[in-house]
Amino acid sequence: MAPVLEVSGLSTVFHTRRGLVRAVQDVSFSVNAGETLAIVGESGCGKTITALSLMRLIPMPPGEITSGSVKLDGQDLLKVDEATMRTLRGSKIAMIFQEPMTALNPLLTVGKQIAEMVMLHDKASSQVARKRAVEMLHHVRIPEPERRAREYPHQMSGGMRQRAMIAMALACRPKVLVADEPTTALDVTIQAQILDLIGDLQSEFGTAVVLITHDLGVVAETAQRVVVMYAGRKVEEAPVGEIFARPMHPYLRGLLNSIPHVNSARGVEVDEPVRLQEISGIVPALNDLPPGCAFSPRCSMSEERCTRERPPFELKADDHYAACWRA
Amino acid sequence: MAQTPLIDVTDLRKYFPIRKGLLRRTVGNVHAVDGVTFSINAGETLGLVGESGCGKSTVGRVVLRLIEPTSGDIKVTGRSIVNLGRDEMRPLRRQMQIVFQDPFSSLNPRMRAGDIVGEPLKVHGVGDPKDREARVAALFARVGLRAAQMRSFPHQFSGGQRQRVSIARALALDPGFIVADEPVSALDVSIQAQVINLLMDLQREMNLSYLFISHNLAVVEHISHRVAVMYLGRIVEYADKKTLFASPQHPYTEALLAAVPLPDPTLKRTKHRVDGDVPSPIKPPPGCHFHPRCRYAEARCKVEAPVLKTIAPGHEVACHLR
């Protein structure tokens, strides 16, 4: 099966007064229909900029996509003109954001906002579009969709707004959904509902999902394939089972060891509190990256070579890639 | 085990009036905290978990009397503090401190970090400027910051370092009790671990007690000795950590635990999801607040509010079905 979305060699920089900020460097991945690819990493690792680059929503200037291609069904999104891109956004590739309150227009009813999408992309009449909007709200399991369609975003709870945003994103059945931390602002019981919903709609519509998150629990539950980013670059990539069973990069291993677990839920006896493993130091500034491996100053396994030469991103085991001299 | 708890809270309530119209008449109340009882011993951490809007942060602030309670009693080492005046509260305030969630808004951007940490000392007239500076330097070292950073402004610190400054400020007056209100929620996971470890080290060394407020069950399980689960202003379950996480008895606790995504793809989870949203604390549902979302709810749950009852030593649950 040919992947729906194929990103290769994507690099995005920002020209700032403090110098060139290399937010995303040489990032490649591909996603098949109906599959979820998770991009994980901490703040400032470039995961959101990667997502925005796919959508061509990087403000230029100061931003600039310096190289790479983003092929959606074979068509390079980085090559098309802005007018074409506008027709593709929403109809072929759509995005949902972390904070639905800022992503929705506070002055329009939710139904109207969804209908607008349908009218614009499918050239539907306002009546048809309106019906589709209500249908979509029903689809994302919003109770009383007819009434809710007439409500404004502020009248809804956070979970409900996120559902409305998903309804809007999926209204024109895009092939790819880019979800940037879609549940980070939500409570855990609501998060579980939204993750289930995205999964169900994905299998129903065959949508490919690029899920941006910092939460390894969310990754384990939803993704088939995982890309780990650090300081703008991919440091590891593998199927989800591999990532958790045999993490290779010291950064990923550190991350996995630094999160406290809900032990009882996994049938483990709770003993006296143990110290969590820390990753010392902080993420380097993207305009002042260390030479060699960007993780080397924080890495416990770092050796001389790591501080000098950047490790290539290469195949280390069956379908398991990492960028580390020591892995 | 007949020790007096450091903090003893009984039937604490906080209602915020909703005022409307020209005369600002009270038209209703937000039942933010609706009869909460708990105690914390010296050197102990009580984890307070719940979803947004359940009143957990209000509890933290009311316990410190940063917000005045509507009713109920708060005892600190056996002495009631709810009726104390400003001057009587002052020496007590030295013993009770708070660390907030957002290290960006809880530090004055125009003050140097050293002055921020030294301010409680100044306010309470501890030592002369020289002593204070030495004390601040020691606090910086204690929380893992360099003495040179005393001259820096908050924006020059990373999120984790800022939280260390907040913790140093809370420690300045040698308190016995700290309310930690979502202290690691705004931090990246690798930094989260650093701050959690710091809090636990400090507890061991200084015999601190924490009221650790969080929505993150994994973090609460890690750091707490006992845990209270809140839902819409009430505690629905209260037990030692091991009991609560191994055998949750309240359907809400069960649902919360089931909803946490686990970082292990080999685990197939049961899909026992709770539907719906948390209802408004302005008009909480009658009877058990959780009944509209509860999959076990019976007729009785809709009319009669369950009270916390002890079902095993040290394990209390507010549910008709247990």
Contacts between the chains, C-beta under 8 A, distances in Angstrom:
chain1	res1	chain2	res2	distance
A	42	B	188	4.0
A	42	B	189	6.7
A	42	B	190	6.4
A	42	B	191	8.0
A	43	B	188	5.6
A	157	B	277	4.6
A	157	B	278	8.0
A	159	B	277	5.7
A	160	B	277	7.0
A	187	B	51	3.8
A	187	B	52	5.7
A	187	B	215	6.6
A	187	B	278	7.3
A	188	B	51	7.1
A	188	B	215	7.0
A	188	B	217	7.3
A	188	B	256	6.3
A	188	B	259	4.4
A	188	B	260	5.7
A	189	B	51	6.6
A	189	B	255	6.1
A	189	B	256	6.5
A	189	B	259	4.7
A	189	B	273	7.4
A	189	B	274	5.0
A	190	B	51	7.9
A	190	B	277	6.9
A	191	B	259	6.8
A	191	B	261	7.4
A	192	B	258	7.6
A	192	B	259	3.9
A	192	B	261	7.4
A	192	B	273	5.4
A	193	B	273	5.9
A	193	B	275	7.4
A	195	B	261	7.2
A	196	B	271	7.1
A	196	B	273	6.5
A	214	B	188	6.8
A	214	B	189	6.7
A	215	B	261	6.7
A	216	B	189	7.6
A	216	B	263	4.1
A	217	B	260	6.7
A	217	B	261	3.3
A	217	B	262	5.5
A	217	B	263	4.8
A	218	B	261	4.9
A	219	B	263	7.4
A	220	B	261	6.7
A	220	B	262	6.3
A	220	B	263	5.0
A	220	B	264	5.6
A	220	B	265	4.3
A	220	B	267	7.9
A	221	B	261	4.6
A	221	B	262	7.3
A	221	B	265	7.4
A	221	B	269	7.4
A	240	B	265	4.7
A	241	B	265	5.5
A	241	B	266	7.1
A	243	B	265	8.0
A	244	B	263	6.8
A	244	B	264	6.1
A	244	B	265	5.4
A	244	B	266	7.6
A	245	B	266	7.8
A	254	B	190	6.4
A	255	B	189	6.0
A	255	B	190	6.2
A	256	B	263	6.8
A	258	B	189	5.6
A	258	B	190	5.2
A	258	B	192	7.1
A	258	B	193	3.8
A	259	B	189	5.5
A	259	B	192	7.8
A	259	B	193	7.5
A	259	B	218	6.9
A	259	B	263	6.2
A	260	B	193	8.0
A	260	B	196	7.2
A	260	B	218	4.4
A	260	B	219	5.5
A	260	B	221	6.7
A	260	B	222	3.7
A	260	B	223	8.0
A	261	B	218	5.7
A	261	B	221	7.9
A	261	B	262	7.3
A	261	B	263	7.2
A	262	B	217	5.4
A	262	B	218	4.8
A	262	B	221	5.8
A	262	B	245	6.6
A	262	B	257	6.5
A	262	B	260	5.2
A	262	B	262	6.8
A	263	B	221	6.6
A	263	B	245	6.7
A	264	B	221	7.7
A	264	B	242	8.0
A	264	B	245	3.8
A	264	B	246	4.4
A	264	B	257	7.6
A	265	B	245	7.4
A	265	B	257	5.6
A	265	B	258	7.7
A	265	B	260	6.7
A	265	B	262	6.3
A	266	B	262	6.3
A	266	B	264	6.5
A	266	B	267	6.3
A	270	B	221	7.0
A	270	B	241	6.4
A	270	B	242	5.0
A	270	B	245	6.2
A	270	B	246	6.9
A	273	B	200	6.4
A	273	B	222	6.1
A	273	B	223	6.8
A	275	B	197	5.4
A	275	B	200	7.3
A	276	B	193	3.9
A	276	B	196	5.8
A	276	B	197	5.8
A	276	B	222	7.0
A	277	B	193	6.6
A	278	B	190	7.1
A	278	B	193	4.8
A	278	B	194	4.8
A	278	B	197	6.1
A	279	B	190	3.8
A	279	B	193	7.3
A	280	B	194	7.8
A	282	B	158	4.8
A	282	B	160	6.7
A	282	B	161	7.7
A	282	B	191	7.1
A	283	B	188	7.5
